[in-house]
Amino acid sequence: VQLQASGGGLVQPGGSLRLSCAASGIIGSTSAMGWYRQAPGKQRELVARIISGHVPNYADSVKGRFTISRDNAKNTVYLQMNSLKPEDTAVYYCNAVYRLSNYWGQGTQVTVSS
């Protein structure tokens, strides 16, 4: 299983970015996909997660600004990030749970700065 993330970059405060993560090597579908982030000097934290048949869950810090969605046919998960703040700056990692194992993407840098 491989996860390929894309969509990071530099954006001004208040701007938007959309992250994508495509999973390959999957037979059927993943049970869960999500996004985590890690800022310098901080632990990796959950940003948003979507489990098949369940309502997505979000970190309190991103509720109302970020939206996670998935395309099961493509085994792809998206993270629409709006109203970005400097504190959203981090490396964002895609995560997938497949057959009880955790898989991670390579990380994509998101920098929010004027």
C-alpha positions as CSV (number, residue, x, y, z in Angstrom):
1,V,0.0,0.0,0.0
2,Q,1.3,3.4,-0.9
3,L,-0.2,6.8,-0.2
4,Q,0.6,9.8,-2.4
5,A,-0.2,13.2,-1.0
6,S,-0.2,16.4,-2.9
7,G,-1.6,20.0,-2.7
8,G,0.6,21.6,0.0
9,G,2.2,25.0,-0.4
10,L,2.5,28.6,0.8
11,V,-0.7,30.5,1.3
12,Q,-1.5,33.8,3.0
13,P,-3.6,33.9,6.2
14,G,-7.3,33.6,5.3
15,G,-6.5,31.7,2.2
16,S,-7.4,28.1,1.1
17,L,-5.6,25.0,0.1
18,R,-6.9,21.5,-0.9
19,L,-4.8,18.4,-0.1
20,S,-5.3,15.1,-1.9
21,C,-4.1,11.7,-1.0
22,A,-4.4,8.7,-3.3
23,A,-4.0,5.2,-2.0
24,S,-2.7,2.5,-4.3
25,G,-2.3,-1.2,-3.8
26,I,-5.7,-1.5,-2.2
27,I,-8.1,-4.3,-2.9
28,G,-11.6,-3.1,-2.1
29,S,-11.4,0.0,0.1
30,T,-9.7,1.3,3.2
31,S,-11.7,1.3,6.5
32,A,-10.5,4.8,7.4
33,M,-8.5,7.6,5.9
34,G,-7.4,10.8,7.4
35,W,-5.0,13.7,7.8
36,Y,-2.5,14.4,10.6
37,R,-0.1,17.2,11.0
38,Q,3.2,17.9,12.7
39,A,4.5,21.4,13.4
40,P,8.1,22.0,14.4
41,G,8.8,20.9,17.9
42,K,5.3,19.5,18.4
43,Q,3.8,16.0,18.3
44,R,1.9,14.7,15.4
45,E,-1.8,15.4,15.8
46,L,-5.0,14.3,14.2
47,V,-6.6,16.9,11.9
48,A,-9.5,15.1,10.4
49,R,-10.5,11.5,9.9
50,I,-13.2,9.8,7.9
51,I,-14.3,6.2,8.5
52,S,-16.6,4.4,6.2
53,G,-20.2,4.7,7.3
54,H,-19.4,7.3,10.0
55,V,-19.5,11.0,10.4
56,P,-16.1,12.6,9.9
57,N,-14.3,13.8,13.0
58,Y,-12.1,16.9,13.3
59,A,-9.7,18.5,15.7
60,D,-11.4,21.3,17.5
61,S,-8.9,23.8,16.1
62,V,-10.0,23.1,12.5
63,K,-13.8,22.6,13.0
64,G,-15.8,24.9,10.7
65,R,-12.7,25.6,8.5
66,F,-11.6,22.3,7.2
67,T,-13.6,19.6,5.4
68,I,-12.5,16.1,4.8
69,S,-14.1,13.9,2.0
70,R,-13.3,10.7,0.2
71,D,-13.8,9.1,-3.1
72,N,-14.1,5.4,-2.4
73,A,-13.9,4.5,-6.0
74,K,-10.5,6.1,-6.3
75,N,-9.4,5.4,-2.7
76,T,-8.6,9.1,-2.4
77,V,-9.1,11.4,0.5
78,Y,-9.3,15.2,0.3
79,L,-8.8,17.9,2.8
80,Q,-10.3,21.3,1.9
81,M,-8.7,23.9,4.2
82,N,-10.3,27.3,4.3
83,S,-9.6,30.4,6.5
84,L,-6.1,29.2,7.0
85,K,-4.1,30.6,10.0
86,P,-0.4,30.8,10.7
87,E,-0.9,28.1,13.4
88,D,-2.0,25.7,10.7
89,T,1.6,25.7,9.4
90,A,2.9,22.1,9.6
91,V,3.7,19.0,7.6
92,Y,0.5,17.3,6.8
93,Y,0.5,13.5,6.6
94,C,-2.1,11.3,5.0
95,N,-3.1,8.2,6.9
96,A,-5.0,5.1,5.9
97,V,-6.2,2.0,7.8
98,Y,-6.4,-1.0,5.6
99,R,-6.8,-4.6,6.9
100,L,-6.0,-3.4,10.5
101,S,-2.7,-1.9,9.5
102,N,-1.7,1.8,9.5
103,Y,-0.1,3.4,6.4
104,W,1.4,6.9,6.1
105,G,2.1,9.1,3.2
106,Q,5.3,11.1,2.7
107,G,4.0,14.4,4.1
108,T,3.3,17.6,2.4
109,Q,4.3,21.0,3.7
110,V,1.6,23.7,4.4
111,T,2.9,27.1,5.2
112,V,0.5,29.9,6.2
113,S,2.4,33.2,6.2
114,S,2.1,36.8,4.9
